[in-house]
C-alpha cells in the first residue's frame, strides 16, 4: 500500500513561483512512478507532470518550460516547482502513484493507471 500526502499549496500572484511537495510512504521512489494531476473548478482532472521510477520526466504541454518535477530519494518526496504561474493554473493539485511499474508515455499521462492518490493541495493564482 502506498500513501501520498501533498503539501505546500497556497495563494500566489500571477507570475510568481511555488513549490508543492508529495510525501510518499510504502514504496521507495526508485521503484515507483509518481504523477501530478490537477483539477480546476468545473473541469476534468488533467495530467500535469510525472517523474518515472527511471527518473525520466514528463510534462503536459500547458506547463512545459514553467514547471519542473523532481524527487528526493532519501526523503522519499516528490516536488513540483511551478514558475511563471498563471490564473489558469489555479486548481487542486494531486500526486498519485500506480500499483505497478509503468514505462510508456501514454500510461504515465493517464489518470486511469494511477491507483493511489493524495488528498490534494489547493493552488490559487491571483491575477
RALINLIN-V261744 format. One record per pair of residues at least 4 apart in sequence whose C-alpha atoms are under 8 Angstrom apart, sorted by the first residue. I is the first residue (numbers start at 1). J is the second residue. D is the distance in whole Angstrom. If there is no record, write none. Layout:
# RALINLIN-V261744
i->{I	I}
j->{J	J}
d->{D	D}
This chain:
# RALINLIN-V261744
i->{1	1	2	2	2	2	2	2	3	3	3	3	3	3	4	4	4	4	4	4	4	4	4	4	5	5	5	5	5	5	5	6	6	6	6	6	6	6	6	6	6	7	7	7	7	7	8	8	8	8	8	9	9	9	9	9	9	9	10	10	10	11	11	11	11	12	12	12	12	12	12	12	13	13	13	13	14	14	14	14	14	14	14	15	15	15	15	16	16	16	17	17	17	17	17	18	18	18	19	19	19	19	20	20	20	21	21	21	21	22	22	22	22	23	23	23	24	24	24	24	24	25	27	27	28	28	28	29	29	29	29	29	29	30	30	30	30	31	31	31	32	32	32	32	32	32	33	33	33	33	33	33	33	33	33	33	34	34	34	34	34	34	34	34	34	35	35	35	35	35	35	35	35	35	35	36	36	36	36	36	36	36	36	36	37	37	37	37	37	37	37	37	37	37	38	38	38	38	38	38	38	38	39	39	39	39	39	39	39	40	40	40	40	40	40	41	46	47	47	47	47	47	48	48	48	48	49	49	49	49	49	49	49	50	50	50	50	50	50	51	51	51	51	51	51	51	52	52	52	52	52	53	57	58	58	59	59	59	60	63	66	66	66	66	67	67	67	67	68	68	68	69	69	69	69	70	70	70	71	71	71	71	72	72	72	73	85	85	86	86	86	86	87	87	87	87	88	89	89	89	90	90	90	90	91	91	91	92	92	92	92	93	93	93	93	94	94	94	94	94	95	95	95	96	96	96	96	96	97	97	97	97	98	98	98	98	98	99	99	99	102	102	103	103	104	105	106	107	108	110}
j->{26	27	24	25	26	27	97	116	24	25	26	116	117	118	22	23	24	25	95	96	116	117	118	119	22	23	24	95	118	119	120	20	21	22	23	94	95	118	119	120	121	20	21	22	120	121	18	19	20	21	121	18	19	20	121	122	123	124	122	123	124	123	124	125	126	16	17	18	123	124	125	126	85	125	126	127	84	85	86	87	125	126	127	83	84	85	86	83	84	85	81	82	83	84	85	81	82	83	79	80	81	82	79	80	81	77	78	79	80	77	78	79	95	76	77	78	28	29	76	77	78	76	31	32	32	73	76	33	53	71	73	76	77	53	54	55	73	53	54	101	52	53	97	98	100	101	50	51	52	53	54	97	98	101	102	108	50	51	52	53	78	95	96	97	98	47	48	49	50	51	95	96	97	108	109	47	48	49	50	80	93	94	95	96	45	46	47	48	49	93	94	95	96	111	45	46	47	48	91	92	93	94	43	44	45	46	91	92	93	44	45	89	90	91	92	91	111	59	60	109	110	111	59	60	62	63	57	58	59	60	68	69	109	57	58	59	69	108	109	55	56	57	58	69	70	71	56	57	102	103	108	101	69	105	109	63	64	67	64	67	82	83	84	85	80	81	82	83	80	81	82	78	79	80	81	78	79	80	76	77	78	79	76	77	78	77	89	125	90	125	126	127	124	125	126	127	125	123	124	125	122	123	124	125	122	123	124	120	121	122	123	120	121	122	123	117	118	119	120	121	117	118	120	114	115	116	117	118	114	115	116	117	102	113	114	115	116	114	115	116	107	108	107	108	108	109	110	113	113	114}
d->{6	8	7	6	5	6	8	6	6	5	6	7	7	7	6	6	5	7	7	7	7	6	5	8	5	5	7	8	5	7	8	7	5	4	6	7	7	6	7	6	6	6	5	6	8	6	8	7	5	6	7	8	8	6	5	5	5	8	6	5	6	6	5	6	7	6	7	8	8	6	5	6	8	5	5	6	7	5	5	6	6	6	5	7	4	5	6	6	5	6	7	5	4	6	6	6	5	7	7	6	4	6	6	5	7	7	6	5	6	6	5	6	6	6	5	7	8	8	6	6	8	7	7	7	6	7	6	7	6	8	6	6	8	5	7	8	7	5	8	7	7	5	7	8	8	7	7	6	4	5	8	6	7	7	7	8	6	6	6	8	8	7	6	5	8	8	8	6	4	6	6	5	6	7	8	6	5	5	6	8	7	6	4	6	7	5	5	5	7	6	5	6	8	8	6	5	7	7	6	5	4	6	6	6	4	6	5	5	7	7	7	8	6	4	6	7	8	8	6	6	7	7	6	5	8	7	7	5	4	6	8	7	8	6	5	7	7	7	8	6	6	5	6	6	7	8	5	6	8	7	8	8	7	8	8	7	6	8	6	6	6	5	6	8	7	5	5	6	6	5	7	7	6	5	6	6	5	7	7	6	4	6	6	5	6	7	6	7	8	6	8	7	7	5	6	6	8	8	7	7	8	5	5	5	6	6	7	6	5	4	6	5	5	6	7	7	6	7	4	7	6	6	7	6	7	5	4	6	5	6	5	7	8	6	4	5	6	7	6	7	7	7	7	7	6	6	6	6	7	8}
